[in-house]
Structure formats: structure tokens, C-alpha cells
Amino acid sequence: MKIDNRAVGQMAENMAEQSLMQKGYQILERNFANRFGEIDIIAKDKDVLVFVEVKAKKGVLFGLPEEMINFSKLQRVKNMATIYMKGQQLTCRIDVVAVVLSEEGSLIRLTHYENVYYM
């Protein structure tokens, strides 16, 4: 059964959320969006506000999900994080969760990269 990109993204976000919760993160919000963009997951890791970008791919034939993260994508997440914080000075960071799924949608690999972009 072939799964479409939207379903892949949703599955990956669910897996990322579960993984973060197992590490003790408190999930505050999912898919925070406005006209400027979207943040996949907003969580708290102890006293730190964490903005999480989830990238997923089926297989690695055409590269890893991590390779889809570039400076402009991180800049968009940073801008969205600034909007989310509404001028508050909070300790925060941006994390990336890279998920590789099989064609059937089962998890092959989930890698959590902490603090990939300083804010």
C-alpha cells in the first residue's frame, strides 16, 4: 500500500512526538501556523522552549531527510518562533527530528538533532 506525502508527514510527526515525550519533553502545540509558515511541534525540555522541525522520507534512495533542512528553512522556523513567543525573552532552541519510513510506512530510523540553530 502506497502512502502519500501528507500521510508520511503526519505519521512522522506522530512518531517524533512520541519519541520526544519518551525523553521527557512536554508537548505544548502541534502545527502552529500562520501566513508566514508552520512549526511542526512546540515542546518544553525542562526550562527550554523547543521548536521542532520534523522531516520525513520514505527510504533513503534520494537522500536523507536531514539533507532537506537548509538555512532558509531554519530561518523560517526562527521567524515563526519569534512570532510564537510574542516578544517574551525565553530560553529556546530549534531541534530537528529526521524520520525514515519504509514504503509501507513502518519506522526505519528516527534521529533527534538538538539545538541545530541558535536563537
N, CA, C and O atoms as a GROMACS GRO file, in nm:
protein
  476
    1MET      N    1   0.084  -0.118   0.000
    1MET     CA    2   0.000   0.000   0.000
    1MET      C    3   0.088   0.125   0.000
    1MET      O    4   0.174   0.140   0.087
    2LYS      N    5   0.068   0.212  -0.095
    2LYS     CA    6   0.146   0.335  -0.106
    2LYS      C    7   0.081   0.444  -0.023
    2LYS      O    8  -0.041   0.462  -0.026
    3ILE      N    9   0.163   0.518   0.052
    3ILE     CA   10   0.108   0.627   0.132
    3ILE      C   11   0.155   0.760   0.075
    3ILE      O   12   0.269   0.773   0.029
    4ASP      N   13   0.067   0.860   0.078
    4ASP     CA   14   0.101   0.989   0.018
    4ASP      C   15   0.186   1.073   0.114
    4ASP      O   16   0.202   1.041   0.231
    5ASN      N   17   0.241   1.182   0.059
    5ASN     CA   18   0.333   1.267   0.136
    5ASN      C   19   0.271   1.326   0.261
    5ASN      O   20   0.336   1.334   0.365
    6ARG      N   21   0.145   1.367   0.252
    6ARG     CA   22   0.078   1.424   0.368
    6ARG      C   23   0.068   1.320   0.480
    6ARG      O   24   0.092   1.350   0.597
    7ALA      N   25   0.033   1.197   0.443
    7ALA     CA   26   0.024   1.089   0.541
    7ALA      C   27   0.161   1.058   0.600
    7ALA      O   28   0.173   1.031   0.719
    8VAL      N   29   0.265   1.060   0.517
    8VAL     CA   30   0.401   1.037   0.564
    8VAL      C   31   0.438   1.143   0.667
    8VAL      O   32   0.491   1.110   0.773
    9GLY      N   33   0.409   1.269   0.637
    9GLY     CA   34   0.439   1.378   0.730
    9GLY      C   35   0.366   1.363   0.861
    9GLY      O   36   0.424   1.384   0.968
   10GLN      N   37   0.239   1.327   0.854
   10GLN     CA   38   0.158   1.310   0.975
   10GLN      C   39   0.212   1.194   1.060
   10GLN      O   40   0.223   1.206   1.182
   11MET      N   41   0.243   1.083   0.995
   11MET     CA   42   0.298   0.968   1.067
   11MET      C   43   0.430   1.004   1.135
   11MET      O   44   0.453   0.969   1.250
   12ALA      N   45   0.516   1.075   1.061
   12ALA     CA   46   0.647   1.114   1.114
   12ALA      C   47   0.632   1.208   1.234
   12ALA      O   48   0.703   1.194   1.333
   13GLU      N   49   0.538   1.302   1.225
   13GLU     CA   50   0.515   1.394   1.337
   13GLU      C   51   0.464   1.318   1.460
   13GLU      O   52   0.504   1.348   1.572
   14ASN      N   53   0.376   1.221   1.438
   14ASN     CA   54   0.327   1.140   1.550
   14ASN      C   55   0.442   1.063   1.614
   14ASN      O   56   0.452   1.056   1.737
   15MET      N   57   0.529   1.004   1.532
   15MET     CA   58   0.644   0.929   1.584
   15MET      C   59   0.741   1.021   1.658
   15MET      O   60   0.793   0.986   1.763
   16ALA      N   61   0.763   1.140   1.602
   16ALA     CA   62   0.853   1.237   1.665
   16ALA      C   63   0.796   1.280   1.800
   16ALA      O   64   0.869   1.289   1.899
   17GLU      N   65   0.666   1.306   1.805
   17GLU     CA   66   0.601   1.346   1.929
   17GLU      C   67   0.618   1.238   2.036
   17GLU      O   68   0.651   1.268   2.151
   18GLN      N   69   0.594   1.112   1.999
   18GLN     CA   70   0.610   1.001   2.094
   18GLN      C   71   0.753   0.993   2.145
   18GLN      O   72   0.777   0.973   2.264
   19SER      N   73   0.849   1.007   2.054
   19SER     CA   74   0.990   0.999   2.090
   19SER      C   75   1.027   1.112   2.187
   19SER      O   76   1.097   1.089   2.286
   20LEU      N   77   0.979   1.233   2.159
   20LEU     CA   78   1.008   1.346   2.247
   20LEU      C   79   0.946   1.327   2.385
   20LEU      O   80   1.009   1.356   2.486
   21MET      N   81   0.823   1.276   2.388
   21MET     CA   82   0.755   1.252   2.516
   21MET      C   83   0.830   1.147   2.597
   21MET      O   84   0.839   1.159   2.719
   22GLN      N   85   0.883   1.044   2.530
   22GLN     CA   86   0.960   0.941   2.600
   22GLN      C   87   1.087   0.999   2.661
   22GLN      O   88   1.137   0.948   2.762
   23LYS      N   89   1.140   1.106   2.601
   23LYS     CA   90   1.259   1.173   2.654
   23LYS      C   91   1.224   1.274   2.763
   23LYS      O   92   1.312   1.340   2.819
   24GLY      N   93   1.094   1.287   2.793
   24GLY     CA   94   1.053   1.377   2.900
   24GLY      C   95   1.010   1.515   2.854
   24GLY      O   96   0.984   1.602   2.938
   25TYR      N   97   1.001   1.536   2.726
   25TYR     CA   98   0.954   1.665   2.674
   25TYR      C   99   0.804   1.678   2.698
   25TYR      O  100   0.730   1.579   2.693
   26GLN      N  101   0.760   1.799   2.722
   26GLN     CA  102   0.617   1.828   2.734
   26GLN      C  103   0.574   1.892   2.602
   26GLN      O  104   0.626   1.997   2.564
   27ILE      N  105   0.480   1.830   2.532
   27ILE     CA  106   0.433   1.883   2.404
   27ILE      C  107   0.332   1.994   2.432
   27ILE      O  108   0.232   1.973   2.500
   28LEU      N  109   0.360   2.113   2.380
   28LEU     CA  110   0.273   2.228   2.401
   28LEU      C  111   0.176   2.249   2.285
   28LEU      O  112   0.059   2.284   2.304
   29GLU      N  113   0.226   2.226   2.164
   29GLU     CA  114   0.143   2.254   2.046
   29GLU      C  115   0.198   2.179   1.925
   29GLU      O  116   0.317   2.152   1.915
   30ARG      N  117   0.106   2.147   1.834
   30ARG     CA  118   0.147   2.086   1.706
   30ARG      C  119   0.093   2.172   1.593
   30ARG      O  120  -0.016   2.227   1.601
   31ASN      N  121   0.171   2.181   1.488
   31ASN     CA  122   0.131   2.251   1.365
   31ASN      C  123   0.088   2.395   1.392
   31ASN      O  124  -0.017   2.438   1.344
   32PHE      N  125   0.169   2.468   1.468
   32PHE     CA  126   0.145   2.611   1.489
   32PHE      C  127   0.170   2.682   1.356
   32PHE      O  128   0.281   2.677   1.303
   33ALA      N  129   0.068   2.748   1.303
   33ALA     CA  130   0.082   2.806   1.169
   33ALA      C  131   0.018   2.944   1.161
   33ALA      O  132  -0.076   2.977   1.233
   34ASN      N  133   0.074   3.024   1.071
   34ASN     CA  134   0.013   3.149   1.029
   34ASN      C  135   0.055   3.171   0.884
   34ASN      O  136   0.106   3.080   0.819
   35ARG      N  137   0.033   3.290   0.833
   35ARG     CA  138   0.061   3.312   0.690
   35ARG      C  139   0.210   3.306   0.657
   35ARG      O  140   0.246   3.298   0.540
   36PHE      N  141   0.296   3.310   0.758
   36PHE     CA  142   0.440   3.307   0.735
   36PHE      C  143   0.498   3.166   0.734
   36PHE      O  144   0.610   3.146   0.688
   37GLY      N  145   0.423   3.069   0.786
   37GLY     CA  146   0.476   2.933   0.789
   37GLY      C  147   0.416   2.849   0.898
   37GLY      O  148   0.310   2.879   0.952
   38GLU      N  149   0.488   2.742   0.932
   38GLU     CA  150   0.438   2.647   1.030
   38GLU      C  151   0.554   2.589   1.110
   38GLU      O  152   0.664   2.568   1.057
   39ILE      N  153   0.529   2.563   1.238
   39ILE     CA  154   0.623   2.488   1.321
   39ILE      C  155   0.554   2.356   1.353
   39ILE      O  156   0.441   2.355   1.401
   40ASP      N  157   0.623   2.245   1.327
   40ASP     CA  158   0.562   2.113   1.342
   40ASP      C  159   0.526   2.083   1.488
   40ASP      O  160   0.412   2.045   1.517
   41ILE      N  161   0.623   2.101   1.578
   41ILE     CA  162   0.599   2.069   1.720
   41ILE      C  163   0.664   2.177   1.805
   41ILE      O  164   0.778   2.218   1.781
   42ILE      N  165   0.590   2.223   1.905
   42ILE     CA  166   0.647   2.314   2.005
   42ILE      C  167   0.639   2.238   2.138
   42ILE      O  168   0.533   2.190   2.178
   43ALA      N  169   0.754   2.230   2.205
   43ALA     CA  170   0.762   2.150   2.328
   43ALA      C  171   0.846   2.221   2.432
   43ALA      O  172   0.912   2.321   2.403
   44LYS      N  173   0.844   2.167   2.552
   44LYS     CA  174   0.933   2.215   2.659
   44LYS      C  175   1.024   2.101   2.700
   44LYS      O  176   0.979   1.989   2.724
   45ASP      N  177   1.153   2.131   2.707
   45ASP     CA  178   1.253   2.039   2.758
   45ASP      C  179   1.308   2.104   2.884
   45ASP      O  180   1.396   2.190   2.877
   46LYS      N  181   1.256   2.064   2.998
   46LYS     CA  182   1.284   2.129   3.127
   46LYS      C  183   1.242   2.275   3.117
   46LYS      O  184   1.124   2.304   3.103
   47ASP      N  185   1.340   2.370   3.124
   47ASP     CA  186   1.306   2.512   3.120
   47ASP      C  187   1.323   2.573   2.980
   47ASP      O  188   1.312   2.694   2.965
   48VAL      N  189   1.348   2.490   2.880
   48VAL     CA  190   1.377   2.540   2.746
   48VAL      C  191   1.258   2.516   2.653
   48VAL      O  192   1.204   2.406   2.646
   49LEU      N  193   1.219   2.622   2.583
   49LEU     CA  194   1.115   2.611   2.481
   49LEU      C  195   1.181   2.557   2.354
   49LEU      O  196   1.280   2.613   2.307
   50VAL      N  197   1.126   2.451   2.298
   50VAL     CA  198   1.190   2.385   2.184
   50VAL      C  199   1.095   2.387   2.063
   50VAL      O  200   0.980   2.342   2.071
   51PHE      N  201   1.145   2.440   1.953
   51PHE     CA  202   1.071   2.442   1.827
   51PHE      C  203   1.128   2.330   1.741
   51PHE      O  204   1.247   2.330   1.707
   52VAL      N  205   1.042   2.234   1.707
   52VAL     CA  206   1.090   2.112   1.641
   52VAL      C  207   1.042   2.107   1.496
   52VAL      O  208   0.922   2.116   1.469
   53GLU      N  209   1.136   2.093   1.406
   53GLU     CA  210   1.108   2.073   1.264
   53GLU      C  211   1.120   1.923   1.238
   53GLU      O  212   1.224   1.863   1.266
   54VAL      N  213   1.014   1.863   1.185
   54VAL     CA  214   1.016   1.720   1.155
   54VAL      C  215   1.030   1.704   1.003
   54VAL      O  216   0.954   1.763   0.926
   55LYS      N  217   1.127   1.623   0.962
   55LYS     CA  218   1.145   1.594   0.820
   55LYS      C  219   1.138   1.444   0.803
   55LYS      O  220   1.199   1.368   0.878
   56ALA      N  221   1.062   1.402   0.703
   56ALA     CA  222   1.044   1.258   0.680
   56ALA      C  223   1.062   1.223   0.534
   56ALA      O  224   1.035   1.304   0.445
   57LYS      N  225   1.108   1.101   0.512
   57LYS     CA  226   1.120   1.048   0.376
   57LYS      C  227   1.088   0.900   0.381
   57LYS      O  228   1.109   0.832   0.482
   58LYS      N  229   1.038   0.851   0.269
   58LYS     CA  230   1.022   0.707   0.252
   58LYS      C  231   1.151   0.658   0.186
   58LYS      O  232   1.181   0.692   0.072
   59GLY      N  233   1.225   0.578   0.260
   59GLY     CA  234   1.352   0.527   0.208
   59GLY      C  235   1.457   0.637   0.199
   59GLY      O  236   1.429   0.753   0.228
   60VAL      N  237   1.578   0.598   0.160
   60VAL     CA  238   1.688   0.696   0.151
   60VAL      C  239   1.748   0.699   0.010
   60VAL      O  240   1.859   0.748  -0.010
   61LEU      N  241   1.674   0.645  -0.086
   61LEU     CA  242   1.724   0.640  -0.224
   61LEU      C  243   1.759   0.778  -0.277
   61LEU      O  244   1.857   0.794  -0.349
   62PHE      N  245   1.679   0.879  -0.242
   62PHE     CA  246   1.703   1.014  -0.292
   62PHE      C  247   1.754   1.107  -0.183
   62PHE      O  248   1.726   1.227  -0.186
   63GLY      N  249   1.827   1.054  -0.088
   63GLY     CA  250   1.886   1.135   0.018
   63GLY      C  251   1.815   1.118   0.151
   63GLY      O  252   1.708   1.059   0.160
   64LEU      N  253   1.878   1.173   0.253
   64LEU     CA  254   1.827   1.164   0.389
   64LEU      C  255   1.735   1.282   0.419
   64LEU      O  256   1.749   1.388   0.359
   65PRO      N  257   1.642   1.264   0.512
   65PRO     CA  258   1.554   1.376   0.547
   65PRO      C  259   1.631   1.496   0.603
   65PRO      O  260   1.591   1.610   0.582
   66GLU      N  261   1.742   1.470   0.674
   66GLU     CA  262   1.824   1.577   0.729
   66GLU      C  263   1.874   1.672   0.619
   66GLU      O  264   1.890   1.792   0.641
   67GLU      N  265   1.898   1.615   0.501
   67GLU     CA  266   1.952   1.694   0.391
   67GLU      C  267   1.851   1.795   0.336
   67GLU      O  268   1.888   1.883   0.258
   68MET      N  269   1.725   1.783   0.377
   68MET     CA  270   1.622   1.876   0.331
   68MET      C  271   1.616   2.001   0.418
   68MET      O  272   1.541   2.094   0.388
   69ILE      N  273   1.694   2.004   0.526
   69ILE     CA  274   1.698   2.121   0.614
   69ILE      C  275   1.809   2.214   0.566
   69ILE      O  276   1.925   2.174   0.559
   70ASN      N  277   1.772   2.336   0.532
   70ASN     CA  278   1.872   2.433   0.489
   70ASN      C  279   1.858   2.561   0.570
   70ASN      O  280   1.769   2.573   0.654
   71PHE      N  281   1.945   2.657   0.543
   71PHE     CA  282   1.946   2.781   0.619
   71PHE      C  283   1.811   2.853   0.610
   71PHE      O  284   1.759   2.900   0.712
   72SER      N  285   1.755   2.862   0.491
   72SER     CA  286   1.629   2.938   0.477
   72SER      C  287   1.514   2.869   0.552
   72SER      O  288   1.427   2.938   0.606
   73LYS      N  289   1.513   2.736   0.557
   73LYS     CA  290   1.410   2.664   0.633
   73LYS      C  291   1.427   2.694   0.782
   73LYS      O  292   1.328   2.720   0.851
   74LEU      N  293   1.548   2.690   0.832
   74LEU     CA  294   1.573   2.719   0.972
   74LEU      C  295   1.540   2.865   1.004
   74LEU      O  296   1.491   2.895   1.113
   75GLN      N  297   1.566   2.954   0.911
   75GLN     CA  298   1.533   3.095   0.931
   75GLN      C  299   1.382   3.114   0.942
   75GLN      O  300   1.335   3.194   1.023
   76ARG      N  301   1.305   3.039   0.860
   76ARG     CA  302   1.158   3.045   0.868
   76ARG      C  303   1.109   2.996   1.004
   76ARG      O  304   1.020   3.055   1.063
   77VAL      N  305   1.168   2.887   1.052
   77VAL     CA  306   1.130   2.834   1.184
   77VAL      C  307   1.164   2.938   1.291
   77VAL      O  308   1.085   2.961   1.382
   78LYS      N  309   1.281   3.000   1.280
   78LYS     CA  310   1.321   3.103   1.376
   78LYS      C  311   1.221   3.219   1.375
   78LYS      O  312   1.180   3.267   1.481
   79ASN      N  313   1.182   3.263   1.257
   79ASN     CA  314   1.084   3.372   1.247
   79ASN      C  315   0.950   3.333   1.309
   79ASN      O  316   0.888   3.413   1.379
   80MET      N  317   0.907   3.211   1.284
   80MET     CA  318   0.781   3.162   1.342
   80MET      C  319   0.794   3.153   1.495
   80MET      O  320   0.699   3.185   1.567
   81ALA      N  321   0.910   3.110   1.543
   81ALA     CA  322   0.933   3.101   1.687
   81ALA      C  323   0.923   3.239   1.751
   81ALA      O  324   0.866   3.254   1.859
   82THR      N  325   0.978   3.339   1.684
   82THR     CA  326   0.971   3.476   1.734
   82THR      C  327   0.826   3.522   1.744
   82THR      O  328   0.787   3.585   1.842
   83ILE      N  329   0.746   3.491   1.643
   83ILE     CA  330   0.604   3.524   1.645
   83ILE      C  331   0.534   3.452   1.760
   83ILE      O  332   0.454   3.511   1.832
   84TYR      N  333   0.565   3.324   1.777
   84TYR     CA  334   0.503   3.244   1.883
   84TYR      C  335   0.532   3.302   2.021
   84TYR      O  336   0.444   3.304   2.107
   85MET      N  337   0.654   3.350   2.042
   85MET     CA  338   0.694   3.398   2.175
   85MET      C  339   0.638   3.538   2.205
   85MET      O  340   0.642   3.581   2.320
   86LYS      N  341   0.586   3.606   2.106
   86LYS     CA  342   0.521   3.738   2.125
   86LYS      C  343   0.605   3.834   2.208
   86LYS      O  344   0.554   3.900   2.299
   87GLY      N  345   0.733   3.843   2.177
   87GLY     CA  346   0.819   3.941   2.243
   87GLY      C  347   0.876   3.898   2.377
   87GLY      O  348   0.958   3.970   2.434
   88GLN      N  349   0.833   3.783   2.427
   88GLN     CA  350   0.888   3.735   2.554
   88GLN      C  351   1.032   3.689   2.533
   88GLN      O  352   1.066   3.633   2.429
   89GLN      N  353   1.116   3.714   2.632
   89GLN     CA  354   1.254   3.666   2.626
   89GLN      C  355   1.260   3.529   2.695
   89GLN      O  356   1.268   3.521   2.818
   90LEU      N  357   1.254   3.425   2.616
   90LEU     CA  358   1.254   3.289   2.670
   90LEU      C  359   1.378   3.214   2.620
   90LEU      O  360   1.428   3.241   2.511
   91THR      N  361   1.425   3.121   2.702
   91THR     CA  362   1.533   3.034   2.658
   91THR      C  363   1.472   2.934   2.561
   91THR      O  364   1.378   2.862   2.595
   92CYS      N  365   1.526   2.931   2.440
   92CYS     CA  366   1.467   2.841   2.340
   92CYS      C  367   1.573   2.792   2.244
   92CYS      O  368   1.686   2.842   2.239
   93ARG      N  369   1.534   2.691   2.168
   93ARG     CA  370   1.623   2.634   2.067
   93ARG      C  371   1.539   2.571   1.957
   93ARG      O  372   1.418   2.552   1.972
   94ILE      N  373   1.606   2.537   1.848
   94ILE     CA  374   1.541   2.466   1.739
   94ILE      C  375   1.604   2.328   1.729
   94ILE      O  376   1.726   2.314   1.721
   95ASP      N  377   1.519   2.226   1.729
   95ASP     CA  378   1.562   2.088   1.709
   95ASP      C  379   1.508   2.037   1.576
   95ASP      O  380   1.411   2.092   1.523
   96VAL      N  381   1.570   1.934   1.524
   96VAL     CA  382   1.521   1.866   1.404
   96VAL      C  383   1.504   1.718   1.437
   96VAL      O  384   1.591   1.657   1.499
   97VAL      N  385   1.391   1.661   1.396
   97VAL     CA  386   1.372   1.517   1.406
   97VAL      C  387   1.360   1.465   1.262
   97VAL      O  388   1.269   1.503   1.188
   98ALA      N  389   1.453   1.378   1.226
   98ALA     CA  390   1.456   1.320   1.092
   98ALA      C  391   1.403   1.177   1.100
   98ALA      O  392   1.451   1.096   1.179
   99VAL      N  393   1.304   1.147   1.015
   99VAL     CA  394   1.237   1.017   1.019
   99VAL      C  395   1.247   0.952   0.881
   99VAL      O  396   1.216   1.013   0.779
  100VAL      N  397   1.292   0.827   0.881
  100VAL     CA  398   1.295   0.748   0.758
  100VAL      C  399   1.195   0.635   0.773
  100VAL      O  400   1.201   0.556   0.868
  101LEU      N  401   1.101   0.629   0.679
  101LEU     CA  402   0.997   0.525   0.680
  101LEU      C  403   1.016   0.430   0.564
  101LEU      O  404   1.076   0.466   0.462
  102SER      N  405   0.964   0.309   0.579
  102SER     CA  406   0.960   0.214   0.467
  102SER      C  407   0.848   0.256   0.373
  102SER      O  408   0.768   0.344   0.406
  103GLU      N  409   0.841   0.194   0.259
  103GLU     CA  410   0.732   0.222   0.163
  103GLU      C  411   0.596   0.195   0.225
  103GLU      O  412   0.497   0.258   0.189
  104GLU      N  413   0.591   0.100   0.320
  104GLU     CA  414   0.465   0.063   0.386
  104GLU      C  415   0.433   0.156   0.503
  104GLU      O  416   0.323   0.151   0.558
  105GLY      N  417   0.530   0.241   0.542
  105GLY     CA  418   0.505   0.335   0.650
  105GLY      C  419   0.559   0.293   0.785
  105GLY      O  420   0.529   0.358   0.886
  106SER      N  421   0.638   0.186   0.790
  106SER     CA  422   0.695   0.148   0.920
  106SER      C  423   0.826   0.223   0.941
  106SER      O  424   0.895   0.260   0.846
  107LEU      N  425   0.860   0.244   1.067
  107LEU     CA  426   0.977   0.323   1.103
  107LEU      C  427   1.106   0.246   1.075
  107LEU      O  428   1.123   0.133   1.121
  108ILE      N  429   1.195   0.309   0.999
  108ILE     CA  430   1.328   0.254   0.975
  108ILE      C  431   1.428   0.323   1.069
  108ILE      O  432   1.511   0.258   1.132
  109ARG      N  433   1.418   0.458   1.078
  109ARG     CA  434   1.513   0.534   1.160
  109ARG      C  435   1.450   0.665   1.204
  109ARG      O  436   1.382   0.732   1.126
  110LEU      N  437   1.474   0.702   1.330
  110LEU     CA  438   1.431   0.832   1.383
  110LEU      C  439   1.552   0.891   1.454
  110LEU      O  440   1.604   0.831   1.549
  111THR      N  441   1.597   1.007   1.409
  111THR     CA  442   1.714   1.073   1.467
  111THR      C  443   1.674   1.211   1.514
  111THR      O  444   1.616   1.290   1.440
  112HIS      N  445   1.706   1.241   1.640
  112HIS     CA  446   1.673   1.370   1.701
  112HIS      C  447   1.801   1.452   1.712
  112HIS      O  448   1.895   1.413   1.782
  113TYR      N  449   1.804   1.566   1.643
  113TYR     CA  450   1.918   1.657   1.649
  113TYR      C  451   1.878   1.776   1.737
  113TYR      O  452   1.786   1.850   1.703
  114GLU      N  453   1.946   1.793   1.848
  114GLU     CA  454   1.913   1.901   1.940
  114GLU      C  455   1.994   2.026   1.908
  114GLU      O  456   2.111   2.019   1.870
  115ASN      N  457   1.928   2.142   1.924
  115ASN     CA  458   1.994   2.272   1.916
  115ASN      C  459   2.068   2.290   1.784
  115ASN      O  460   2.187   2.323   1.784
  116VAL      N  461   1.999   2.270   1.673
  116VAL     CA  462   2.063   2.281   1.542
  116VAL      C  463   2.080   2.425   1.497
  116VAL      O  464   2.155   2.453   1.403
  117TYR      N  465   2.010   2.518   1.563
  117TYR     CA  466   2.014   2.657   1.520
  117TYR      C  467   1.999   2.746   1.642
  117TYR      O  468   1.901   2.736   1.715
  118TYR      N  469   2.097   2.832   1.662
  118TYR     CA  470   2.095   2.918   1.781
  118TYR      C  471   1.997   3.034   1.762
  118TYR      O  472   1.990   3.094   1.656
  119MET      N  473   1.922   3.063   1.868
  119MET     CA  474   1.828   3.175   1.862
  119MET      C  475   1.866   3.279   1.966
  119MET      O  476   1.799   3.382   1.977
   0.00000   0.00000   0.00000
